Amino acid sequence: MTASPTAAPSRLRRIEPTAIGGVMSRELTMYRRFWRSTTFSSVVEPTIYLLAFGFGFGSLVSQVAGYDYVDFIGTGIVATAVLFSSAFPGMFATFVKRKFQRTYDAVLAAPVDTEELVTAEALWIGLKAGVYGTVPMLVAIGFGLDPSPGMLLVPLIGILTGIGFALFGIWVSGVVPSIDSFGYVISAVLTPLFLVAGTFFPIDGLPDVVARLAVLNPLYHCVELVRGAVFGFSGLHDVGHVVALLAFTALMWVLAVRKLRSRLVD
């Protein structure tokens, strides 16, 4: 009697959740070793901005755009916290693991593709950024910001924004020739992004050209969504902000995957 042929194994998906989970599990294991220093730097710096501007400049300006200035900046600083805790790890940690530690060479030796590696790294960084981003808002509540049910959406907004900027950082880490080159990106790209995002002042007061360009800033859309969640959404405008962040994240994913693949595989 002829034995029945062995069934062919099912085709693996383009992106395997198991592979992503494995990479994220590794990140969690490593994070447990240095979470205190990471949390300290990711939380304290935006909080200092909040206290300095909210109570320093806020003593001179009571209201901005119809909000108490402490409330205005307390919601805006959320985006800054998300930026700091996503773009920086995306750049520096990715570069170190690829260039010096050779961690990614070991990961790709397992059944993990570049797409899964990039996706897992961005998801992990984005999840942390979403949590860290809520801290300035909680501080602002302690100084008078009224709690609202919409605040429960703020971590989700932070995660989406954090994933986008984590992917941006991963892409940049594959572009720059050395770790010293990150200074150019921080000074010429990230600093203008968080200054012209409606965090410290409304972009309506800027020159028309600058205000229109600011709409292309993903961080601006994060700020608007956070304020919408806290003070009340305004309909289609908020849908546009979500679409803009999704488009930014999708574009950065494609760029990050292509660049990291060229560095690690091609």
Secondary structure, DSSP 8 states (H G I E B T S, - for coil): -------------SS-HHHHHHHHHHHHHHHHHHHHHHHHHHHHHHHHHHHHHHHTGGGT--EETTEEHHHHHHHHHHHHHHHHHHHHIIIIIHHIIIIIS-HHHHHHHSS--HHHHHHHHHHHHHHHHHHHTHHHHHHHHHTT----GGGGGHHHHHHHHHHHHHHHHHHHHHH-SSGGGHHHHIIIIIHHHHHSSSSSS-GGGS-HHHHHHHTT-HHHHHHHHHHHHHH---THHHHHHHHHHHHHHHHHHHHHHHHHHHHHT-
